[in-house]
Amino acid sequence: MGENGSSTRPHNVLFLCTGNAARSILAEAILNRVGAPRFKAYSAGSQPKGQVDPRALALLDGRGFPTDGLRSKSWHEFRAPGAPELDFVITVCDKAAREACPVWPGRPARAHWSVPDPAAAGGSQTALAEAFELLHSHITAFCAPPLAGGVRP
């Protein structure tokens, strides 16, 4: 515990999408940069594609975001023994938000951010860039310190 009784570990955030190939991967990379060291991001999918969309990796790389270790994985990894304790679970696609999510150990706070699927737009660089910008905006607000009285902007 820290001086004020709070935990010294970062807040763990899991971003969920159905395929865990683009949007949730982008969110993981963005939060790990924007939110460090207060937040640690992970991503997963209910039906992971098994590989990250190479265009999403190229977009991140082109903007100077690290891509090492980013991989498409199942949300079941985060229910297994030894998984990080989650503080927040955020769905970033409407389909995943409608799915019956597992019960997460520790009962993390849940939220949904509706981010259009770049694959539905043919996976264009424009659609990926728009998803990136929307996620970056949400994550920047999420990481902002609360205003007086604990209110977030």
HUFENZI-V130132 format. One record per residue. N is the residue number from 0. RES is the residue in one letter. SS is DSSP state (@ for helix, = for strand, . for the rest). PHI is phi in whole degrees, -180 to 180 (NA if undefined). Layout:
N | RES | SS | PHI
N | RES | SS | PHI
This chain:
0 | M | . | NA
1 | G | . | -81
2 | E | . | -59
3 | N | . | -94
4 | G | . | 89
5 | S | . | -88
6 | S | . | -69
7 | T | . | -89
8 | R | . | -78
9 | P | . | -67
10 | H | = | -76
11 | N | = | -89
12 | V | = | -123
13 | L | = | -109
14 | F | = | -97
15 | L | = | -114
16 | C | = | -145
17 | T | . | -66
18 | G | . | -91
19 | N | . | 49
20 | A | . | -121
21 | A | . | -141
22 | R | @ | -57
23 | S | @ | -67
24 | I | @ | -67
25 | L | @ | -58
26 | A | @ | -61
27 | E | @ | -58
28 | A | @ | -65
29 | I | @ | -64
30 | L | @ | -65
31 | N | @ | -65
32 | R | @ | -93
33 | V | @ | -67
34 | G | . | -94
35 | A | . | -67
36 | P | . | -96
37 | R | . | -73
38 | F | = | -127
39 | K | = | -127
40 | A | = | -105
41 | Y | = | -137
42 | S | = | -142
43 | A | = | -162
44 | G | = | -135
45 | S | . | -74
46 | Q | . | -138
47 | P | . | -59
48 | K | . | -73
49 | G | . | 93
50 | Q | . | -149
51 | V | . | -79
52 | D | . | -59
53 | P | @ | -61
54 | R | @ | -70
55 | A | @ | -67
56 | L | @ | -64
57 | A | @ | -64
58 | L | @ | -63
59 | L | @ | -61
60 | D | @ | -60
61 | G | @ | -65
62 | R | . | -100
63 | G | . | 81
64 | F | . | -91
65 | P | . | -63
66 | T | . | -120
67 | D | . | -59
68 | G | . | 86
69 | L | . | -74
70 | R | . | -151
71 | S | . | -82
72 | K | . | -146
73 | S | = | -82
74 | W | @ | -65
75 | H | @ | -63
76 | E | @ | -59
77 | F | @ | -92
78 | R | . | -110
79 | A | . | -77
80 | P | . | -56
81 | G | . | 87
82 | A | . | -69
83 | P | . | -62
84 | E | . | -74
85 | L | . | -89
86 | D | . | -102
87 | F | = | -140
88 | V | = | -126
89 | I | = | -123
90 | T | = | -85
91 | V | . | -119
92 | C | . | -134
93 | D | @ | -64
94 | K | @ | -63
95 | A | @ | -64
96 | A | @ | -66
97 | R | @ | -86
98 | E | . | -77
99 | A | . | -76
100 | C | . | -78
101 | P | . | -64
102 | V | . | -81
103 | W | . | -90
104 | P | . | -57
105 | G | . | 82
106 | R | . | 50
107 | P | . | -67
108 | A | = | -66
109 | R | = | -120
110 | A | = | -149
111 | H | = | -132
112 | W | . | -117
113 | S | . | -79
114 | V | . | -117
115 | P | . | -55
116 | D | . | -77
117 | P | @ | -62
118 | A | @ | -66
119 | A | @ | -67
120 | A | @ | -100
121 | G | . | 77
122 | G | . | 69
123 | S | . | -64
124 | Q | @ | -62
125 | T | @ | -64
126 | A | @ | -65
127 | L | @ | -65
128 | A | @ | -64
129 | E | @ | -65
130 | A | @ | -63
131 | F | @ | -58
132 | E | @ | -63
133 | L | @ | -64
134 | L | @ | -64
135 | H | @ | -60
136 | S | @ | -64
137 | H | @ | -60
138 | I | @ | -68
139 | T | @ | -60
140 | A | @ | -67
141 | F | @ | -60
142 | C | @ | -85
143 | A | . | -63
144 | P | . | -64
145 | P | . | -63
146 | L | . | -77
147 | A | @ | -53
148 | G | @ | 85
149 | G | @ | 82
150 | V | . | -83
151 | R | . | -88
152 | P | . | -64
